[in-house]
Amino acid sequence: MPDVTINLWTLILGAASGLAGVMAAKFGNRLVMGAVAGAATAVILTIARGYF
């Protein structure tokens, strides 16, 4: 039976990016602002992962 593993960093990254996207969607064009904030959060946290 195959094992299933869950990468916690992926969950944290997804949750933080989603939260940032929802919070930023209150301003301007909702789709664009949410996408930009989510992507920026993902990039920042990916870079920060190297320091943890």
C-alpha positions, 0 to 999 in steps of 0.5 A: 500500500503506498504511503501518503505524505503531506508537506506542511510547508506547502499547506502553510504557503497555500494558507498564507497566500490565500489569506493575503489574496482575500485581504488584498481583494478589498482594494481595486480590481479584486481578481488582480489584487488578490492574485498579485498579493497571493503570488507576492506572499508565495515568493516571499515565503519561499525565499524566507524558507531558506532562512528557517 
